[in-house]
Amino acid sequence: MRFKLITNYSGEELRFLEEHSCKILSEIKLSKTKFSEYEIPRRMFVYGGVYIAEIMDDETGSLVWAVLSKWKGIYHFSAYYASLDALERGM
């Protein structure tokens, strides 16, 4: 499955991405996903070799940053962060 991604980021987000040498993705092809309707990635970037996606939190309805992982050949999100600052501290 190919996901087309939004590439618009705020100035603060762009500073974070530049500071950490992140690569912004405009699309990504992921086969064997088990994403819920809330987990469809809106924006994604590569942070230190790890794929990070912006998804909807199904409990709060707010956007969060999630770490994309692969387990037993299926992609899923394994960790969630409320902000890029929290992501930076957690990684």
Buried (B, 14 or more C-beta within 10 A) or exposed (E): EEBEBEEEBEEEBEEBBEEBEBEBBEEBEBEEBEBEEEBEBEBBBBBEEBBBBBBBBEEEEEBBBBBBEEEEEEBBBEBBBEEBEEBBEEE
